[in-house]
Amino acid sequence: MKVIGLTGRYNSGKNYIASLLEQKGATLIDVDTYGYEARESAKERLVEAFGSEVLTSTAEIDRSFLREIVFSDSKNLKVLESIVHPQMVKMVQKQIKEHKQRGTKALVINAALLQRMNLHKECDAIIYLYAPCFGRLFRAIKRDSISCSSFVRIEKAQKDITKKGLKGTFSVTKVTNWGPKAFIYRQVDKFWASMDA
């Protein structure tokens, strides 16, 4: 089984590229989907770290509040990651093991923080997805209704997400998510063909 990492900065289009890989037969793991379970199971620790304001009126973790406090303070971000990342990594590793046993051909780990979570060590190959900053800002405003200042804070928190930062025994392919769809498809096709080599 080939384990493929898919990483890139906020709003670079990782889900779109993941869907193209899925059309080619890959199975997807969206690491963000494990975030909810990890946050809810660590609710008490998060309240201890950030106060009761981190909860909604229905006693769930308030994602928008949490996002604001962690992306405005790098220390808060590190605390959050130290609480939820280990559990998320265990969930991913369990999925990798299960898919190997099932004989899955290719498994895509879709994670912005692939390297920060040390999940890059699980990969045979990695796609680093690049999209211009202004394009990502436009998508963020349209999709998430965030302000320019919030976008800048997220950018600052993700400055370590670079192609150069990815080092290991795996190959790294840069895919540019900008321009005509045919251009994007060609890049994904070329990458997928390399997986069969």
N, C-alpha and C positions, 0 to 999 in steps of 0.2 A: 504494500500500500504506500502511495505517495502522500506525504503530509505537506500541504501547501499553506504557508502563512500569507495572509493578505493584510497589509498595514498601510497607513497613510494618515494624514492629519484630518482634523475635524471637517466634515462636509466635502471630502475629496471624491466621494462617490463609491465607497467600498461596497455598499450593498448592491449597487448596480453591477459592478464588476463581478461580485460574488454570484449574482443571478446569471450572468453570462457563462461563468464556469459551471454552474449547476446545470445549465442547458446542455453542456458538453458531457455531463455524466458525473460531475463531482458531487459529493455530499458536503453540506455546509454545517459548520459550527459557528454561530454568532455569539461571541464571548459576551457582548453586552446583555444578552438575554439572561445570562447567569447573574448579572449584577443585581437584579431585583431580589432574587432568592438570597443572595449573599448579604445584601443590605438588611433585608427583613430578619434573617436569622441572627444578624449581629446588631439588632436594634438597640439592645441595652447598652452595648459598648459605644454605639454611635451617640446615644443620648448622653452618656458619661463624657464623651469627648467634645460634643458640640452643644449640649443643652437640650431641653425639651422642645425648643423652637424648631428642632429638626423634624418634629412629628406634625402631621396634619390633624385636623379635628377628628378624623376617624382612626387615629393612632397608627397611621402608616408613615413611612419615611417620605418627607416632602422633597422630591428630587430637585425641584427648581430652587428651593431654599438651600439645599445641600450644594448644588452646583455653584450658586453665588458665593457661598462662604469658602468653598475650596478653591475656586478659580481666582479669588481675590487675595488669597494668602497661600503661598507655597508650602508653609508648615502644615496648614490644615489639609492640603492635598496629600501630603506624605502620610499624615495620620489616617486619613480615609483609606488610602491605598494599603497601608499596613494592616488595616482591619479586614477589608473585603477581598483583596487580591489573592491571598493564600487559598481561600475557600474556592474562588473562581477557578484558579489554576488546577486544584484537585478535581473539580467538575470536568474540566477540559481533558485532563489526563485520563480520567475514567472513560470519557467518550472515545478517546483515541484507542485505548485498549479494547473497548467493545467493538469498534469498527474494524480493527485488525483481525479480531476473532471472526467477524462476519465476512471478511474477505472484501471489504470495500476497496474499490480501485483507487480513488483519490478523495482525500478529505481536506477541505479548506477551513482553516482557522481564521475567521474574520475578526481582527482585533487591532484597534488603533494603537493600543499600548502593548503590542506583541512582545517587544524587546524588554520593556520595563517590567513586564510580568514574567520574563524569562521563558516565554512560550516559544521564542524563536529557536530554542535548543531542541524542540520537538520536531522541527521542520526539515524536510529534504530540500525545499525550494521556497523562496519568498517573492511575492510581488510587492514592490514598493509603489504605491499609487500616488502619482503627482497630479495636482490640479492647481492652476494659478490662484493666488490669494484673493484677487478681486472676484473670481468666479465662485470661490468657496464662501466669501462674504455674502454675495448675492443669494446663494442657496440657503445660507444660515438665516438671513433675514426673512426669506420667503417661507422656508420650511419650519423654522423654530421661533420666528418672530423675536429674535434677540437684537440687542442694540449693537452698534459698532464697538462701543467700549467693552461689552461682554465678549464679543468676538476676539478683540485684541487680547483680553485676559486669557482666553482659551488658547490662542496662538502662543502666548508666552509660556503657558503651562506645558505645551506640546512641542517646544523648540527642540527637544531631543529626538523627535520622530523624523529621522532623516535616512536616506539611503546609505550614506557614509557610516552611520552609526551601527549598521547591521553587519556584524562580523561573526563568522563561524564556518562550519564545513558545508553549509548550504549555498546554493546559488541565489543571487538576488537579481531580479528583473524589474527594471523601472517601466511602468506603464503610465502613459500620460492620458488623463481623462479630460480632454479638451479638444474641441474641433469636431469635424464630421464623424458620424457614427461609424462609417466604414473604416476610418483611421483607427478608432478604438477597437473595433472588431478584429482588424488585422493584427494588432498587438496581442490581443487575447488568444487569437488563433495560433500565432507564432509561439507564444508561451506554452499553450496546451500541447502543441506538436512536440515541443522540447521535452515534455513529461514522458512521452512514449519512446524517446531516444534511448 
